[in-house]
Amino acid sequence: MKHAVVTGGAKGIGLGVVRELRREGWQCEILDADPAGQAVAEEVGVAFVRADVTHPDELRAAFAGLADRFGPIDGLVNSAGINRTGPSDQLPEADWRRVIDIDLSGTFYACQAAYPHMPPGSAIVNLASVLATRALPGRVAYSAAKSGVVGITRVLAVEWAARPIRVNAVGPSWTDTPLIRDQLAAGTLDLEVLDRVPMRRLAQVEDVVGAIVFLLGDKASFITGQTLYVDGGYTWAG
Ligand SMILES: NC(=O)c1ccc[n+]([C@@H]2O[C@H](COP(=O)([O-])OP(=O)(O)OC[C@H]3O[C@@H](n4cnc5c(N)ncnc54)[C@H](O)[C@@H]3O)[C@@H](O)[C@H]2O)c1
């Protein structure tokens, strides 16, 4: 049975990926910094490892441990991520660093830590965002991080094609997850952004998960280095 590790799999898009991969017959493990991931993993029937993607040592130990227990890692989905918003001239350095550390560096560290355990024919899918291609005021760190994720995806795809390991990204628009609900509750996001989404709605987790599972699987066997925007048309109209 193929198995995949999903960072940030305790919630939102990552959890949706875990559920869908299970339905498609994959074995999965959730890697998340939130200890609540343990109960979530038990409910879904998968293993849980607690690790923070900003700590490369923790990641190396976590991936080595998962490979020992479950065998070679056929799939990696990097869904761990956060956002911090605010006017760029006042954005605290700590907020800038936290977003870059988790969304950008964490994605790279997880790819690096998984690499020794990934066999020929395996695949990685990174979570980018439409904000890698479009500007929304107050999102400078997030835009920088997600643009960087697109860059990481391209370079690793070219370097790791020799094995081959395919490396792609999915860039969702605003998706109904705890991340977005928290921003709406805090007043840092206004649903007026949906006026610029031609399909005029939030993405649902299920809308995004299909693209991720497709890129992870054998039906995408010659696709690598790409970022697939799942955005109801936003990147062309936004
Ligand atoms: N929801 C959206 O609208 C949207 C849009 C575009 C891109 N994305 C991206 O998709 C990914 C998933 O987003 P989501 O909406 O599901 O978020 P979410 O907040 O619902 O879930 C994120 C998960 O990441 C985990 N996490 C956070 N920091 C971590 C760390 N340092 N180490 C390990 N795990 C950590 C959290 O515990 C949580 O389980 C993120 O990279 C996000 O930037 C989301």
The ligand as a Tripos MOL2 file, in Angstrom:
@<TRIPOS>MOLECULE
LIG
   44    48     1     0     0
SMALL
NO_CHARGES

@<TRIPOS>ATOM
      1 N1         -7.6110   28.3430    3.4930 N.am      1 LIG1
      2 C1         -7.2630   29.1060    2.4710 C.2       1 LIG1
      3 O1         -8.0050   29.9990    2.0530 O.2       1 LIG1
      4 C2         -5.9510   28.8960    1.7790 C.ar      1 LIG1
      5 C3         -5.7620   29.5070    0.5300 C.ar      1 LIG1
      6 C4         -4.5370   29.3460   -0.1250 C.ar      1 LIG1
      7 C5         -3.5410   28.5760    0.4490 C.ar      1 LIG1
      8 N2         -3.7650   27.9890    1.6580 N.ar      1 LIG1
      9 C6         -2.6720   27.2250    2.2290 C.3       1 LIG1
     10 O2         -3.0870   25.8970    2.4450 O.3       1 LIG1
     11 C7         -2.4030   25.3570    3.5800 C.3       1 LIG1
     12 C8         -3.4290   24.8210    4.5660 C.3       1 LIG1
     13 O3         -4.2590   25.8970    4.9680 O.3       1 LIG1
     14 P1         -5.5720   25.6670    5.8370 P.3       1 LIG1
     15 O4         -6.5100   26.7120    5.4390 O.co2     1 LIG1
     16 O5         -5.9430   24.2430    5.8030 O.co2     1 LIG1
     17 O6         -4.9950   26.0640    7.2930 O.3       1 LIG1
     18 P2         -5.4540   25.5530    8.7390 P.3       1 LIG1
     19 O7         -5.0770   26.6460    9.6950 O.co2     1 LIG1
     20 O8         -6.8630   25.1080    8.7220 O.co2     1 LIG1
     21 O9         -4.4940   24.2780    8.9850 O.3       1 LIG1
     22 C9         -3.1050   24.4590    9.0140 C.3       1 LIG1
     23 C10        -2.4590   23.3400    9.8120 C.3       1 LIG1
     24 O10        -1.0450   23.5980    9.8510 O.3       1 LIG1
     25 C11        -0.5810   23.3080   11.1520 C.3       1 LIG1
     26 N3          0.6500   24.0600   11.4320 N.ar      1 LIG1
     27 C12         0.7800   25.3970   11.5840 C.ar      1 LIG1
     28 N4          2.0410   25.7040   11.9050 N.ar      1 LIG1
     29 C13         2.7300   24.5410   11.9320 C.ar      1 LIG1
     30 C14         4.0830   24.2240   12.2000 C.ar      1 LIG1
     31 N5          4.9870   25.1670   12.5350 N.pl3     1 LIG1
     32 N6          4.4780   22.9290   12.1160 N.ar      1 LIG1
     33 C15         3.5710   21.9570   11.8190 C.ar      1 LIG1
     34 N7          2.2700   22.2060   11.5850 N.ar      1 LIG1
     35 C16         1.8590   23.4880   11.6360 C.ar      1 LIG1
     36 C17        -1.7200   23.7370   12.0570 C.3       1 LIG1
     37 O11        -1.6140   23.1510   13.3610 O.3       1 LIG1
     38 C18        -2.9310   23.2700   11.2730 C.3       1 LIG1
     39 O12        -3.2830   21.9400   11.6100 O.3       1 LIG1
     40 C19        -1.5540   26.5040    4.1460 C.3       1 LIG1
     41 O13        -0.2460   26.4060    3.6300 O.3       1 LIG1
     42 C20        -2.2410   27.7310    3.5920 C.3       1 LIG1
     43 O14        -1.3670   28.8320    3.4760 O.3       1 LIG1
     44 C21        -4.9440   28.1190    2.3330 C.ar      1 LIG1
@<TRIPOS>BOND
     1     1     2 1
     2     2     3 2
     3     2     4 1
     4     4     5 ar
     5     4    44 ar
     6     5     6 ar
     7     6     7 ar
     8     7     8 ar
     9     8     9 1
    10     8    44 ar
    11     9    10 1
    12     9    42 1
    13    10    11 1
    14    11    12 1
    15    11    40 1
    16    12    13 1
    17    13    14 1
    18    14    15 2
    19    14    16 1
    20    14    17 1
    21    17    18 1
    22    18    19 2
    23    18    20 1
    24    18    21 1
    25    21    22 1
    26    22    23 1
    27    23    24 1
    28    23    38 1
    29    24    25 1
    30    25    26 1
    31    25    36 1
    32    26    27 ar
    33    26    35 ar
    34    27    28 ar
    35    28    29 ar
    36    29    30 ar
    37    29    35 ar
    38    30    31 1
    39    30    32 ar
    40    32    33 ar
    41    33    34 ar
    42    34    35 ar
    43    36    37 1
    44    36    38 1
    45    38    39 1
    46    40    41 1
    47    40    42 1
    48    42    43 1
@<TRIPOS>SUBSTRUCTURE
     1 LIG1         1 GROUP 0 **** ****
